Amino acid sequence: MVRIVILGSGRGSNAEAILNAQEAGQLGLAQVVGLFCDQPDALMLKLGPRFDVPAFYLHPGKFKTKLEGEAETHWIETIQRLQPDFIVLAGFMRVIKPPFIEAFKGRIINLHPSLLPKYPGLHSIQRAMEAGDAETGCTVHWVTPEIDAGEVLGQERVPIAKGDTLDEVEARVHAAEHRLLPATIRRLADELMLRH
């Protein structure tokens, strides 16, 4: 079994897509062993009992946009107890700092709503539309200290048609994310087992 931990901040639609794929036997050797959230009332935490997976709220500390200091140490130590093979950032709205990345080196992946290297950071879909791009999409990549700059593991393209609203394009990108992320996790798990 390849142990997966998911970090998120909100309603957990991507975590739900991963758990649905697991229930349908589409995650291969990967299995989600924990969900961690930095918001105490996030809907994502309700996925735990629904899918019979441990779900935890961990206090994120005093910073709004990052994990740092004692809170970061607490997150690292708590997650390490679950011995994850991979950590999946699925809508986790905090910057991960070098100590966290070092603790789980080569094991953290992130989902980003653009065709990286285009539009790293926030409001990626809106920026693609404002630039007049004919397409956007989503990317799964390795996490490095530089934001949204790690090696790309997979991408799915999403067209932008004339007259599309932001909501319409966002909905198509979310649907693509829900396909790409479980498929990438399955592939990483298969590759890991082949190496062992």
C-alpha positions in Angstrom: 0.0 0.0 0.0 1.2 3.5 -0.8 0.1 5.9 1.9 -1.4 9.2 0.9 -2.1 12.3 3.1 -4.2 15.1 1.8 -3.9 18.8 3.0 -6.7 21.2 2.2 -8.4 24.4 3.4 -11.9 24.4 2.1 -14.8 22.3 0.9 -12.4 19.5 -0.2 -13.8 18.8 -3.7 -10.4 17.5 -4.9 -10.0 15.4 -1.7 -13.5 14.0 -2.4 -12.5 13.2 -6.0 -9.5 11.3 -4.7 -11.6 9.4 -2.1 -14.3 8.6 -4.7 -11.6 7.3 -7.0 -10.3 5.1 -4.2 -13.8 3.7 -3.5 -14.2 2.9 -7.2 -10.8 1.1 -7.2 -9.2 3.7 -9.4 -6.3 4.7 -7.1 -4.4 1.5 -7.7 -2.1 0.8 -4.7 -2.6 4.2 -3.2 -4.7 4.6 -0.1 -5.6 7.8 1.7 -4.6 7.5 5.4 -5.4 11.0 6.6 -7.0 14.4 5.8 -5.5 17.5 7.4 -7.2 20.9 7.3 -6.2 24.4 8.6 -9.8 25.6 9.0 -11.8 24.2 11.9 -15.2 24.4 10.1 -14.1 23.4 6.6 -16.4 21.0 4.8 -13.4 18.9 3.9 -13.3 17.6 7.5 -16.8 16.0 7.0 -15.3 13.7 4.3 -13.4 11.8 7.0 -16.4 10.1 8.6 -18.1 9.7 5.1 -15.1 7.8 3.7 -13.9 6.3 7.0 -10.6 8.2 6.8 -9.1 10.0 9.8 -9.7 13.8 9.4 -7.8 16.4 11.5 -8.0 20.1 12.1 -4.6 21.4 13.0 -4.1 24.9 14.2 -2.1 26.8 11.5 -0.5 29.3 13.9 -0.5 33.1 13.8 0.2 33.6 10.0 -2.7 33.9 7.5 -0.9 32.6 4.4 1.9 30.2 5.6 2.9 27.6 8.0 5.8 28.7 10.1 7.5 28.2 13.5 5.8 26.1 16.2 2.7 25.4 14.1 4.8 24.2 11.2 6.7 21.8 13.6 3.4 20.5 15.0 2.1 19.9 11.4 5.3 18.0 10.4 5.3 15.9 13.6 1.6 15.0 13.4 1.7 14.1 9.7 4.9 12.1 10.1 3.0 9.8 12.5 1.0 8.6 9.6 4.2 7.7 7.6 2.9 9.1 4.3 4.6 8.1 1.0 3.0 11.2 -0.6 1.4 14.4 0.6 -1.1 15.9 -1.7 -1.9 19.7 -1.5 -5.5 19.9 -2.7 -6.7 23.5 -2.2 -4.3 24.1 0.7 -4.2 27.8 0.9 -0.9 28.2 2.7 2.7 28.5 1.5 4.7 25.5 2.5 8.1 26.6 3.8 11.5 24.8 3.3 11.5 23.0 6.7 8.2 21.3 5.8 9.4 20.5 2.3 12.7 19.1 3.7 10.8 16.9 6.1 8.9 15.3 3.2 11.4 15.7 0.5 10.4 14.4 -2.9 7.0 13.4 -1.6 4.8 16.5 -1.8 2.6 17.2 -4.9 0.4 20.2 -5.6 -2.5 20.9 -7.8 -2.6 24.3 -9.6 -5.4 25.7 -11.8 -3.3 26.8 -14.8 -1.0 25.3 -17.4 2.2 26.0 -15.5 4.6 27.7 -16.0 1.9 30.1 -17.0 0.1 32.0 -14.1 1.6 30.7 -10.9 0.1 32.0 -7.7 -3.4 33.3 -7.2 -6.4 34.0 -9.6 -4.8 31.9 -12.4 -8.0 31.2 -14.3 -9.1 34.9 -14.2 -5.6 35.9 -15.4 -5.7 33.5 -18.3 -9.1 34.9 -19.4 -8.0 38.5 -19.0 -5.0 37.7 -21.2 -7.3 36.5 -23.9 -5.9 32.9 -23.8 -7.8 30.3 -25.9 -7.2 27.7 -23.2 -6.3 27.2 -19.6 -6.2 24.0 -17.5 -4.6 22.4 -14.5 -1.2 21.1 -13.5 0.0 18.6 -10.9 3.6 19.3 -9.9 6.3 18.5 -7.3 6.4 21.1 -4.5 9.7 23.1 -4.2 10.5 26.2 -2.1 9.7 28.4 -5.1 5.9 28.7 -5.5 4.4 26.6 -8.3 7.8 26.0 -9.9 8.4 22.3 -9.3 8.7 19.7 -12.0 5.3 19.1 -13.8 3.9 15.6 -13.3 0.7 16.0 -15.4 -1.5 18.5 -17.1 -5.0 18.7 -18.5 -6.0 21.4 -21.0 -9.4 23.2 -20.8 -10.6 25.4 -23.7 -11.8 29.0 -23.1 -14.6 29.9 -25.6 -15.6 33.4 -26.5 -18.3 34.5 -24.1 -17.4 32.1 -21.4 -17.9 33.4 -17.8 -15.3 32.9 -15.1 -17.7 30.5 -13.4 -18.1 28.4 -16.5 -14.4 28.1 -17.0 -13.7 27.4 -13.3 -16.3 24.6 -13.4 -14.5 23.0 -16.4 -11.1 23.4 -14.7 -12.5 21.8 -11.5 -13.8 18.8 -13.5 -10.4 18.4 -15.1 -8.7 18.6 -11.7 -10.9 15.8 -10.4 -9.7 13.6 -13.3 -6.0 14.6 -13.3 -5.2 14.4 -9.6 -6.4 10.9 -8.9 -4.8 9.6 -12.1 -1.5 11.2 -11.1 -1.6 9.8 -7.6 -2.2 6.3 -9.1 0.7 6.7 -11.4 3.1 7.8 -8.7 2.0 4.9 -6.5 2.6 2.4 -9.3 6.0 3.9 -10.0 6.9 3.8 -6.2 6.0 0.2 -5.9 8.0 -0.7 -9.0 11.1 0.8 -7.4 10.6 -1.2 -4.2 
